[in-house]
Amino acid sequence: MLNFIKWVFTFFCPVSLQGQMRILVSMVVIGQLFISGAIFATFIGNTSKAQINKRALDIGHTVASVPLIHRILESGDDPQGSIQQFTETVRRQTGAEFVVVADRHSRRFSHPNPEKIGQYFVGGDENLALTKGQAYVSEAIGTLGPSLRSIVPVFNSQGSVIGFVAVGYLQREIMQTVQGYQREPATLIFMLFVVVLLGATGISGYVKRQTLGLEPRQIASLYLERQAILESIQTGIVAVDGSGNISLINQVALKYFGFESDKDLIGKSSTAVFAHSDFSMLLNSDAKESFREIHVDGQEFLFTSVPIAYSGNETGVVASFRPIEDLYRLQKELRQTRQFSEMLRVQAHEYSNKLHTLAGLLQMEAYKEALDLVTRESSGLQSLIQFLSRAVPNPTLAAIIMGKYNRALEMKVEFLLNPDSTMGQIPGDYDFNSLVTILGNLIDNALEAALCCQKQRSPCIQLFMTDIGHDLIFEIEDSGPGVPLEIQDKIFSKAYSSKTSNSAQPDIHGVGLYLVHRHVEYLNGDLILSTGDLGGALFTLILPKKNVKKA
């Protein structure tokens, strides 16, 4: 008993999703059943009464049309009780409670109780039949109790009312009949009530399984966390459902693809939205993709997709992507960091040797030689610093030139900076990240190219820059072998390098020139390749001062 009480309390006082669903479904369906049952019971009652009314009227009309009734009512005398015998036969055959025939003075010629024959009709509801000749059904209290009865006038051959026929059913018997009809749907409603309870429990369990056992509060919390995560990461996220329609797209993805809002995208076919790209094909693929390069509206992205599976069935795909240029930039930064680290290690070793030399000269009291060594080592770097502070006031640009100068010293390559160079009119809002990427890659390639011909001539590179006019102009020249005419159209392709043109594996230098080309286009500039006075390649970079970028 105690367990039953606990079950009832748990059922009607739930805190879980399953309990809430169970009681909600039960209340709704049970309410519908009771309302439907009440309507059905009312309908049965009204229909039963209507049928009884019609039956009473039909019997009354039939009796009123019998010639025997007409003849006796016109004569006013029935010594043999013919009407009584006839009406009793009709009453027993039809199941009516009474069939009464009376004359126009309401005096009875028949009654279920023979003692009432000759007495006057009780109820007072026969006036319309006697005075206006109407046939109708009424409710009144007669000698047998409350009854529902039809009153049908009897006419003679001239059309005058000579009496009436009353056919009646007692109200208590009518109620018993109606209740008998209503018991069957009541039983059905009770059975449906039990079925609904079981169904509600099954439905609530199904919903619980569909929500992976999570409660509404947990689902809401997970949804908010998901939204926060999607908008905090700097990666584009797109999800499609099993039909290939977009179900989710975050703000980063909208920005990458040039959309303002996701309102016009959610629910649309990914094939229609990304019709002219590889993105749609990969989104609708069942295969898992990892770090695949794709093209969307002229942009290159690094694409990763993971199918969504539930109960062994794939229900969609989630894809993440970032511009491949971000990867190249990170790769470049990592390479530069490693280069700077190696440069510092080499310089530390080199300066350690020079410090040992200087210490030895001082111990030998060779002061003049020691002073010459210090002057010789500092003059080149000091003159470069003085020149950069005067000609290149921008610290970002000066830093990249200084870094490449130090790398040239490390590589034993002469770095010549044209004394006529000047770069003091760069707009403050200029995209220095792209400019540094371009110059850094071009100077790196020049240094490596110069080393290729160090046996034929002393390795050397030269940098000239000017900001006179409406453009920023840079010339980077090297003493390397130059770029053969047949590959000049290929060197800006991704992952192509003249160093490895005979190898099956392209190296990172090709990626560097590819990045240079991309950034030059981004800044709406031009890059011209020719042969320089040092015998190697000459790259002329022309960038407009107005920071006009291509979309």
C-alpha positions in Angstrom: 0.0 0.0 0.0 2.8 2.4 0.9 4.5 1.7 -2.4 1.2 2.4 -4.2 0.9 5.8 -2.4 4.5 6.6 -3.3 3.8 5.8 -7.0 0.7 8.0 -7.0 2.6 10.9 -5.4 5.4 10.5 -7.9 3.0 10.3 -10.8 1.1 13.5 -9.9 4.0 15.4 -8.5 6.7 14.9 -11.1 10.0 16.8 -11.4 11.4 15.0 -14.4 10.7 15.4 -18.0 9.2 12.0 -18.2 6.8 12.7 -15.3 5.8 16.0 -16.8 5.1 14.5 -20.2 3.2 11.6 -18.6 0.8 13.8 -16.6 0.4 16.4 -19.4 -0.5 13.8 -22.0 -2.8 12.0 -19.6 -4.7 15.2 -18.6 -5.1 16.3 -22.2 -6.3 13.0 -23.6 -8.4 12.1 -20.6 -10.0 15.6 -20.8 -10.7 15.0 -24.4 -12.3 11.6 -23.7 -14.6 13.0 -21.0 -15.7 15.9 -23.1 -16.3 13.6 -26.1 -18.1 11.2 -23.8 -20.3 13.9 -22.4 -21.1 15.2 -25.9 -21.8 11.6 -27.0 -24.1 10.9 -24.1 -26.0 14.1 -24.7 -26.3 13.2 -28.4 -27.6 9.8 -27.5 -30.1 11.2 -25.1 -31.4 13.8 -27.6 -31.5 11.2 -30.4 -33.4 8.7 -28.2 -35.9 11.3 -27.2 -36.3 12.4 -30.8 -36.9 8.9 -31.9 -39.5 8.4 -29.1 -41.2 11.6 -30.1 -41.4 10.5 -33.7 -42.7 7.1 -32.8 -45.4 8.5 -30.6 -46.5 10.9 -33.4 -46.5 8.1 -36.0 -48.6 5.8 -33.7 -51.0 8.7 -33.0 -51.4 9.4 -36.7 -52.0 5.7 -37.5 -54.6 5.3 -34.7 -56.3 8.6 -35.7 -56.7 7.4 -39.3 -58.6 4.2 -38.3 -62.3 4.3 -39.5 -63.4 2.6 -36.3 -62.2 5.6 -34.3 -63.9 8.0 -36.6 -67.2 6.2 -36.5 -67.4 5.8 -32.7 -66.2 9.4 -32.0 -68.9 10.7 -34.4 -71.6 8.6 -32.7 -70.3 9.4 -29.3 -71.0 5.9 -27.9 -68.9 2.7 -27.7 -71.0 0.2 -25.8 -68.9 -2.8 -26.8 -65.5 -1.2 -25.9 -64.2 -1.6 -29.4 -61.8 1.4 -29.1 -60.4 0.0 -25.8 -59.7 -3.4 -27.4 -58.1 -1.8 -30.4 -55.9 0.6 -28.5 -54.7 -2.0 -26.0 -53.6 -4.2 -28.9 -51.7 -1.2 -30.4 -50.2 -0.4 -27.0 -48.8 -3.9 -26.5 -47.4 -4.2 -30.0 -45.7 -0.8 -30.0 -44.5 -0.7 -26.4 -46.2 2.6 -25.6 -47.2 3.2 -22.0 -50.6 4.3 -23.0 -52.8 4.9 -26.1 -55.8 7.1 -25.1 -58.6 8.1 -27.5 -60.9 11.0 -26.3 -63.7 13.0 -27.9 -63.7 16.8 -28.4 -64.8 17.2 -24.8 -61.7 15.3 -23.6 -63.7 12.3 -22.4 -61.7 9.1 -22.6 -62.8 6.1 -24.8 -59.7 4.1 -23.8 -57.1 3.9 -21.1 -54.6 1.2 -19.8 -56.8 1.3 -16.6 -60.3 0.5 -17.7 -61.7 2.3 -14.6 -60.5 5.6 -16.2 -62.6 5.2 -19.3 -65.4 7.8 -19.4 -63.4 10.2 -17.3 -61.7 13.3 -18.6 -58.2 13.5 -20.0 -55.6 14.8 -17.4 -52.7 17.1 -18.2 -54.3 20.1 -19.9 -52.0 19.8 -23.0 -54.7 18.8 -25.5 -56.1 22.3 -26.2 -54.0 23.0 -29.3 -55.2 19.7 -30.9 -58.9 20.4 -30.2 -59.0 24.1 -31.0 -56.4 24.4 -33.8 -56.2 20.9 -35.1 -52.4 20.7 -34.5 -50.4 17.4 -33.9 -47.5 17.8 -31.4 -45.5 16.3 -28.6 -45.6 17.6 -25.1 -44.5 16.7 -21.5 -47.2 16.6 -18.8 -48.2 14.8 -15.7 -51.1 12.4 -16.2 -52.8 9.7 -14.2 -49.8 7.4 -14.7 -47.2 10.1 -13.8 -44.9 12.4 -15.8 -44.8 11.4 -19.4 -43.8 12.4 -22.9 -46.8 12.1 -25.2 -48.0 12.9 -28.7 -51.4 14.6 -29.2 -52.9 14.0 -32.7 -56.4 15.4 -33.6 -59.0 13.2 -35.2 -61.0 14.8 -38.1 -64.4 13.9 -39.6 -65.1 13.9 -43.3 -66.0 17.7 -43.1 -62.5 18.4 -41.6 -63.8 19.2 -38.1 -62.0 18.0 -35.0 -64.1 15.3 -33.3 -61.5 14.2 -30.8 -57.8 13.3 -30.4 -55.4 10.4 -29.8 -52.7 10.6 -27.1 -49.8 8.1 -27.2 -47.4 8.4 -24.3 -44.2 7.0 -22.6 -43.4 7.6 -19.0 -40.4 9.8 -18.2 -38.8 7.2 -15.9 -38.8 4.6 -18.6 -37.4 7.0 -21.1 -34.5 7.8 -18.8 -33.9 4.1 -18.2 -33.7 3.5 -22.0 -31.4 6.5 -22.5 -29.1 5.4 -19.6 -28.9 1.9 -21.1 -27.7 3.4 -24.3 -25.1 5.6 -22.4 -23.6 2.8 -20.4 -21.8 1.3 -23.5 -19.8 4.5 -24.3 -19.1 5.0 -20.6 -17.5 1.6 -20.5 -15.5 2.4 -23.6 -14.3 5.7 -22.1 -13.1 3.9 -19.0 -11.2 1.4 -21.2 -9.7 4.2 -23.2 -8.7 6.0 -20.0 -6.6 2.9 -19.0 -5.1 2.7 -22.5 -4.2 6.5 -22.4 -2.4 6.0 -19.0 -0.3 3.3 -20.5 0.2 5.3 -23.7 1.2 8.4 -21.8 3.9 6.4 -20.0 5.2 5.0 -23.3 5.2 8.4 -25.0 7.1 10.0 -22.0 9.6 7.2 -22.1 10.1 7.7 -25.9 10.6 11.4 -25.5 13.1 10.8 -22.7 15.1 8.5 -25.0 14.9 11.1 -27.8 16.4 13.8 -25.6 19.2 11.4 -24.6 17.9 11.3 -21.0 18.4 15.1 -20.6 16.0 17.3 -18.6 14.7 20.6 -20.1 17.0 22.7 -17.9 20.0 20.7 -19.1 18.9 21.0 -22.7 18.5 24.8 -22.3 21.9 25.0 -20.6 23.6 23.0 -23.4 21.9 25.2 -26.0 23.2 28.4 -24.5 26.7 26.9 -24.0 26.6 25.8 -27.7 25.7 29.3 -28.8 28.5 30.8 -26.7 31.0 28.3 -28.1 30.0 28.9 -31.7 30.3 32.6 -31.4 33.6 32.6 -29.4 35.7 30.5 -31.8 37.3 32.0 -34.9 36.4 29.1 -37.1 33.5 28.9 -39.5 30.9 26.3 -38.5 28.1 25.0 -40.8 25.7 22.1 -40.0 23.3 20.4 -42.4 20.5 17.9 -41.6 19.9 14.6 -43.2 18.1 16.2 -46.1 21.1 18.5 -46.9 19.4 21.6 -45.5 21.3 24.2 -43.5 20.5 23.8 -39.8 23.2 26.0 -38.3 25.7 28.6 -39.4 27.7 30.8 -37.0 28.7 34.4 -37.4 32.3 33.6 -38.5 31.0 31.5 -41.4 28.5 34.3 -42.4 31.4 36.7 -42.5 33.6 34.4 -44.6 30.8 33.9 -47.1 29.5 37.5 -47.2 26.1 36.9 -45.6 24.6 39.4 -43.2 22.2 37.1 -41.3 21.3 33.4 -41.0 17.6 34.1 -41.2 17.5 33.6 -45.0 19.8 30.5 -44.8 18.4 28.3 -42.1 16.3 25.5 -43.7 17.5 26.2 -47.2 19.3 23.6 -49.3 23.1 23.8 -49.0 23.3 22.9 -52.6 21.4 26.0 -53.5 23.3 28.3 -51.2 26.8 27.1 -52.2 25.9 26.1 -55.7 29.2 27.2 -57.3 31.7 25.7 -54.9 33.1 22.4 -53.6 31.5 23.2 -50.2 28.1 21.9 -51.0 29.4 18.6 -52.3 31.5 18.0 -49.2 28.6 19.0 -46.9 26.4 16.4 -48.5 29.1 13.7 -48.4 28.8 10.8 -45.9 32.6 10.5 -45.7 34.6 12.2 -43.0 37.0 14.9 -44.3 40.1 16.2 -42.5 42.0 19.3 -43.6 40.8 19.4 -47.2 41.4 22.5 -49.3 38.2 23.8 -51.0 37.3 26.9 -53.1 34.3 29.1 -52.3 33.7 32.3 -54.3 37.4 32.7 -55.1 38.5 32.0 -51.5 40.5 29.0 -50.3 39.6 27.3 -47.1 40.8 24.4 -45.0 37.8 22.1 -44.6 37.0 19.5 -42.0 33.7 17.6 -41.7 32.3 15.1 -39.2 29.0 13.1 -39.9 26.4 13.2 -37.1 25.1 9.7 -36.2 22.2 8.7 -33.9 21.3 5.1 -33.2 23.5 4.0 -36.1 21.8 6.4 -38.6 23.5 9.5 -40.0 21.3 12.5 -39.4 23.6 15.3 -40.8 27.1 16.7 -41.1 29.0 19.4 -39.1 31.7 21.2 -41.0 34.4 23.6 -39.8 36.7 25.7 -41.9 39.2 28.5 -41.9 40.9 30.4 -44.6 43.9 28.5 -45.7 45.8 31.8 -45.6 45.5 31.7 -41.8 47.4 28.4 -41.9 50.1 29.8 -44.2 50.4 32.9 -41.9 50.9 30.7 -38.9 53.3 28.5 -40.8 55.2 31.6 -41.8 55.3 33.0 -38.3 56.5 29.6 -37.0 59.2 29.5 -39.6 60.3 33.1 -38.8 60.4 32.3 -35.1 62.6 29.3 -35.8 64.8 31.4 -38.0 65.1 34.2 -35.4 65.9 31.6 -32.8 68.6 30.0 -35.0 69.9 33.5 -35.9 70.2 34.4 -32.3 72.0 31.2 -31.5 74.5 31.7 -34.4 75.0 35.4 -33.5 75.5 34.5 -29.9 78.1 31.9 -30.9 79.7 34.4 -33.3 79.8 37.2 -30.8 81.2 34.8 -28.2 84.1 34.1 -30.5 84.7 37.8 -31.2 84.5 38.5 -27.4 87.1 35.9 -26.9 89.3 37.5 -29.6 88.8 40.9 -28.0 89.7 39.6 -24.6 92.9 38.0 -26.0 93.9 41.3 -27.7 93.3 43.2 -24.5 95.4 40.6 -22.5 98.2 41.0 -25.1 97.9 44.8 -24.7 97.1 45.1 -28.4 94.8 48.0 -27.7 94.9 49.5 -31.3 93.9 46.1 -32.8 91.1 45.7 -30.2 89.7 49.1 -31.0 89.8 48.4 -34.7 87.9 45.2 -34.1 85.2 46.9 -32.1 84.9 49.7 -34.7 84.8 47.3 -37.6 82.0 45.2 -36.1 79.8 48.1 -35.0 80.2 50.4 -38.0 78.0 48.3 -40.4 75.1 47.7 -38.0 75.3 51.3 -36.6 75.2 52.9 -40.0 72.2 50.7 -40.9 70.4 51.7 -37.7 71.1 55.4 -38.4 69.9 55.1 -42.0 66.7 53.3 -41.1 65.8 55.8 -38.3 66.1 58.5 -40.9 64.6 56.9 -44.1 62.1 54.4 -42.6 60.4 55.9 -39.5 57.8 53.1 -39.4 59.1 50.7 -36.7 57.4 47.6 -38.3 59.0 48.1 -41.7 62.4 49.0 -40.1 62.2 45.9 -37.9 61.7 43.5 -40.8 64.6 45.1 -42.7 66.8 44.9 -39.6 65.9 41.3 -39.1 66.7 40.3 -42.7 70.0 42.2 -42.5 71.0 40.1 -39.5 70.0 37.0 -41.3 72.1 38.0 -44.2 75.1 38.4 -41.9 74.5 35.0 -40.5 74.3 33.5 -44.1 77.4 35.4 -45.2 75.4 37.2 -47.8 76.1 40.9 -48.4 72.9 43.0 -47.8 73.1 46.3 -49.7 70.5 49.0 -48.9 70.3 51.6 -51.7 71.3 55.0 -50.0 68.6 56.8 -52.1 65.9 54.7 -50.5 63.2 56.5 -48.5 59.9 55.2 -47.1 58.5 57.9 -44.8 55.0 58.5 -46.3 53.2 55.3 -45.6 49.6 56.0 -44.4 49.0 55.2 -40.7 46.2 52.8 -41.5 48.1 50.8 -44.0 48.0 47.0 -43.9 51.5 46.4 -42.5 50.8 42.7 -41.9 50.5 42.1 -45.7 53.4 44.4 -46.4 55.7 42.5 -44.0 54.6 39.2 -45.4 55.4 40.3 -49.0 58.8 41.8 -48.1 59.8 39.0 -45.8 59.2 36.3 -48.4 60.9 38.2 -51.2 64.0 39.0 -49.2 64.2 35.4 -47.9 64.0 34.0 -51.5 66.6 36.5 -52.6 69.0 35.4 -49.8 68.6 31.8 -50.7 69.0 32.5 -54.4 72.2 34.4 -53.8 73.7 31.4 -52.0 73.1 29.2 -55.0 75.8 31.1 -57.0 78.3 31.8 -54.3 80.9 29.7 -56.1 80.6 31.9 -59.3 80.3 35.3 -57.5 80.1 36.8 -54.1 76.5 36.3 -52.7 74.8 39.7 -52.5 71.2 41.1 -52.4 70.1 44.7 -52.8 67.0 46.5 -51.6 65.7 49.8 -53.0 62.5 51.5 -51.8 60.8 54.8 -52.5 57.5 56.4 -51.6 57.7 59.3 -54.2 54.4 59.7 -56.0 51.1 57.8 -55.3 52.7 54.3 -54.9 55.1 52.5 -52.6 57.8 50.9 -54.7 60.3 48.2 -53.6 63.0 46.5 -55.7 64.6 43.3 -54.3 67.6 42.1 -56.4 69.9 39.1 -55.9 73.0 37.7 -57.4 71.5 34.3 -57.9 70.9 32.3 -61.1 67.7 34.2 -61.9 64.3 32.7 -62.9 64.2 30.9 -66.3 61.7 32.3 -68.7 59.8 29.0 -69.0 58.9 28.9 -65.3 58.2 32.6 -64.6 54.5 32.0 -65.0 54.6 29.1 -62.5 56.6 30.4 -59.6 53.5 32.1 -58.1 51.5 28.9 -58.1 50.9 27.3 -54.7 53.7 25.0 -53.6 55.9 25.6 -56.6 59.6 26.3 -56.1 62.4 26.7 -58.6 64.6 25.1 -56.0 62.6 21.9 -56.2 61.3 22.0 -59.7 63.0 18.6 -60.4 61.7 17.0 -57.2 58.5 15.3 -56.6 58.0 17.1 -53.3 57.6 20.9 -53.5 58.9 22.8 -50.5 57.7 25.8 -48.4 59.4 28.4 -50.6 56.8 27.9 -53.3 54.1 28.5 -50.7 56.0 31.8 -49.8 55.8 33.1 -53.3 52.2 32.0 -53.5 51.4 34.0 -50.4 53.3 37.0 -51.9 51.1 36.9 -54.9 47.9 36.6 -52.9 48.9 39.6 -50.6 49.9 41.7 -53.6 46.5 41.1 -55.2 44.9 41.8 -51.8 46.6 45.2 -51.7 45.6 45.9 -55.3 49.3 46.1 -56.3 51.6 44.7 -59.0 54.7 42.5 -58.8 57.1 42.5 -61.8 59.8 40.0 -62.4 62.9 40.8 -64.5 66.7 40.4 -64.5 68.8 42.7 -62.3 72.2 44.2 -62.5 73.6 41.7 -60.0 72.9 38.9 -62.5 69.9 37.3 -60.7 66.2 38.0 -60.3 64.8 41.5 -59.8 61.3 41.7 -58.2 59.7 45.2 -58.5 56.8 45.6 -56.1 54.3 48.5 -56.7 51.6 49.1 -54.1 49.2 52.0 -54.0 49.4 54.2 -51.0 45.7 54.2 -50.6 44.9 51.1 -48.8 42.4 49.8 -51.4 41.9 46.1 -50.9 40.3 43.6 -53.2 37.3 41.7 -51.8 
